[in-house]
Amino acid sequence: MPRTVYAHQRDTLDAICHRVFGQTAGITEQVLELNPGIAELGPVLPQGTPVRLPDITQQPQRTKTVQLWD
């Protein structure tokens, strides 16, 4: 069951995902799907905007980082 958090002053969707989950990759897309129309509010959400968050039981798999220079 998704839970709801509320945007702080000058919050972005990415900032909320990072604050709650510790990362944004793969999660921000799920949050956008759960909150139709939220993108139309702009990059900075109005303070107090309710944001439904997905239940994440397994962290999205991260891609391997390749170091190009030593």
C-alpha positions, 0 to 999 in steps of 0.5 A: 500500500503506497504511503503519502508524504508532503512536499517541503518548501522548495522540494523537487520530486527527486529530492523527496525520493532521495530523502525517503529512499536514499536514491532516485534511480528507478524510484522517481519513475514509479512516483510519477506513475503513482501521481498523475498530473504532478509533473504539471506542477513544475520542477519545484513542488508547492509546499504541502503537495501530497506525494504518494510513494511506492512500497519498495521492498527491493532496491532497484538494481544499480548499474556497474560504474566503469572508471575511465581514468586512473 
